[in-house]
Amino acid sequence: MHGRITGRHVLRHSVVIVREFGTLCFLRCIKAVLLRQRTTFLNVAFHR
């Protein structure tokens, strides 16, 4: 298991991401996908 997020995952689960983690987290996920950052969802969700 690699644990990396992909654009497909973010779009497919966008409602859950927004509902559970907020709009800001969703926007950080979109940013990570657009910038092609190799990161995990937890790194994005619990960003400091």
Secondary structure, DSSP 8 states (H G I E B T S, - for coil): ---B--HHHHHHTHHHHHHHH-HHHHHHHHHHHHTT---BHHHHHT--
